């Protein structure tokens, strides 16, 4: 089967078929693709490998920390937990102090991921995370059932 790529403003992100109806993001080197004025192409960087959170039945919030990025970021989330999740993004502005990732009006960016079958690639998020890094915060209104999982992967593009 041929490789599948997502074209994001001239940068390719390889989608890996997990053979279970889901896809993962992968680094793709598109050097020599003939882009305008490009001498070496572009390399996408995985900021956070696939990380699976297993909910314990009592917590309503979990987070995944990520390194600082120089470019835009895409976030892949697969939620098999039994609760819808609200996802917010935060910059680490000093050690253990976080500030929301916000739009031009100062409104914190957030989005929802459906319960049980919620999966998707979200973004691009520009200039996230900066400073010391950041985190993807997952919040449910009520605690997901114990052993429910949510998987997060972050790719700089």
C-alpha positions as CSV (number, residue, x, y, z in Angstrom):
1,X,0.0,0.0,0.0
2,X,1.3,3.5,-0.9
3,X,2.2,5.9,1.9
4,X,-0.4,8.5,2.7
5,X,0.6,12.1,3.4
6,X,-1.3,15.2,4.7
7,X,-0.2,18.3,2.8
8,X,-0.1,21.2,5.2
9,X,0.9,24.4,3.4
10,X,3.5,22.6,1.3
11,X,4.8,20.5,4.2
12,X,4.0,16.8,4.1
13,X,3.1,14.9,7.2
14,X,3.1,11.2,6.8
15,X,0.0,9.4,8.1
16,X,0.7,5.8,9.3
17,X,-2.3,3.4,9.0
18,X,-2.5,1.6,12.4
19,X,-4.7,-1.1,10.7
20,X,-7.4,-0.6,13.2
21,X,-9.2,2.3,11.5
22,X,-6.9,4.9,13.1
23,X,-3.8,6.8,11.9
24,X,-0.8,8.2,13.6
25,X,1.4,11.1,12.5
26,X,5.0,10.6,11.5
27,X,8.0,12.7,10.6
28,X,8.4,13.1,6.8
29,X,11.5,14.5,5.1
30,X,10.4,16.2,1.8
31,X,13.9,17.4,0.9
32,X,14.3,17.8,-2.9
33,X,10.6,18.1,-3.5
34,X,11.2,21.2,-5.6
35,X,9.4,23.7,-3.3
36,X,9.8,27.3,-4.3
37,X,13.3,28.4,-3.4
38,X,13.9,25.4,-1.2
39,X,17.4,24.1,-1.1
40,X,17.0,21.4,1.5
41,X,13.3,20.8,1.9
42,X,11.6,20.6,5.3
43,X,11.6,18.1,8.1
44,X,8.7,17.7,10.5
45,X,9.6,17.2,14.1
46,X,7.8,14.9,16.6
47,X,7.6,17.0,19.8
48,X,5.7,14.2,21.7
49,X,5.6,10.6,20.7
50,X,2.3,8.8,21.1
51,X,1.5,9.0,24.8
52,X,-1.4,7.1,26.2
53,X,-3.1,8.3,29.3
54,X,-5.1,5.7,31.3
55,X,-7.8,7.3,33.4
56,X,-8.1,6.1,37.0
57,X,-11.9,6.6,37.5
58,X,-11.5,9.6,39.8
59,X,-9.4,12.3,38.0
60,X,-11.2,14.7,35.7
61,X,-8.0,16.3,34.4
62,X,-4.8,15.0,32.8
63,X,-2.1,16.6,30.8
64,X,0.8,15.9,28.4
65,X,3.9,18.1,28.5
66,X,5.7,19.0,25.3
67,X,8.9,20.7,24.3
68,X,9.1,24.2,22.8
69,X,8.4,24.5,19.1
70,X,9.8,26.8,16.4
71,X,6.9,26.2,13.9
72,X,3.3,25.4,13.8
73,X,2.0,22.3,15.6
74,X,-0.6,19.6,14.8
75,X,-2.1,17.5,17.6
76,X,-3.5,14.0,17.1
77,X,-5.9,12.8,19.8
78,X,-7.7,9.4,20.0
79,X,-10.2,9.3,22.9
80,X,-11.6,5.9,23.8
81,X,-12.6,7.0,27.3
82,X,-16.3,7.2,28.0
83,X,-16.4,11.0,28.6
84,X,-16.1,13.9,26.2
85,X,-13.0,15.9,26.8
86,X,-12.3,19.6,26.5
87,X,-8.7,20.2,25.3
88,X,-6.9,23.4,26.2
89,X,-3.3,24.4,25.5
90,X,-0.9,26.1,27.9
91,X,2.6,27.7,27.6
92,X,5.0,27.1,30.4
93,X,6.2,30.7,31.1
94,X,8.4,29.9,34.0
95,X,9.1,26.7,36.0
96,X,5.7,25.1,36.8
97,X,3.8,28.3,35.9
98,X,1.5,28.0,32.9
99,X,-0.4,30.6,30.8
100,X,-3.2,29.8,28.3
101,X,-2.6,29.6,24.6
102,X,-4.9,32.4,23.3
103,X,-6.1,33.9,20.1
104,X,-5.6,37.5,19.1
105,X,-8.4,38.8,21.3
106,X,-7.0,37.0,24.4
107,X,-9.6,34.2,24.4
108,X,-8.1,30.9,25.4
109,X,-8.1,28.3,22.6
110,X,-10.1,25.1,23.4
111,X,-11.8,22.3,21.5
112,X,-13.8,19.2,22.3
113,X,-13.0,15.5,21.6
114,X,-16.0,13.2,21.6
115,X,-16.3,10.3,24.0
116,X,-15.5,6.7,23.0
117,X,-14.7,7.3,19.3
118,X,-13.3,10.8,19.3
119,X,-10.2,10.9,17.0
120,X,-8.7,13.6,14.9
121,X,-5.8,15.9,13.9
122,X,-6.3,19.4,15.4
123,X,-4.5,22.6,14.4
124,X,-2.4,24.0,13.1
125,X,-1.5,25.9,16.3
126,X,0.9,28.8,15.5
127,X,3.7,29.6,17.8
128,X,2.8,26.9,20.3
129,X,4.4,26.0,22.6
130,X,7.0,28.7,23.3
131,X,9.1,29.7,26.3
132,X,9.9,26.6,28.3
133,X,7.5,24.3,26.5
134,X,3.8,23.7,27.2
135,X,1.2,21.1,27.8
136,X,-2.0,19.7,26.3
137,X,-4.6,19.7,29.1
138,X,-7.5,17.2,28.9
139,X,-10.5,17.9,31.1
140,X,-13.8,15.9,31.5
141,X,-16.9,17.1,33.3
142,X,-17.0,13.8,35.2
143,X,-14.2,11.4,35.6
144,X,-13.8,8.9,32.8
145,X,-14.3,5.2,33.9
146,X,-11.1,3.6,35.1
147,X,-9.0,2.0,32.4
148,X,-10.4,4.4,29.7
149,X,-7.6,5.8,27.5
150,X,-6.8,8.9,25.6
151,X,-3.7,9.0,23.3
152,X,-2.0,12.2,22.3
153,X,0.8,12.9,19.7
154,X,2.2,16.3,18.9
155,X,4.0,17.1,15.6
156,X,5.7,20.3,14.6
157,X,5.1,21.1,10.9
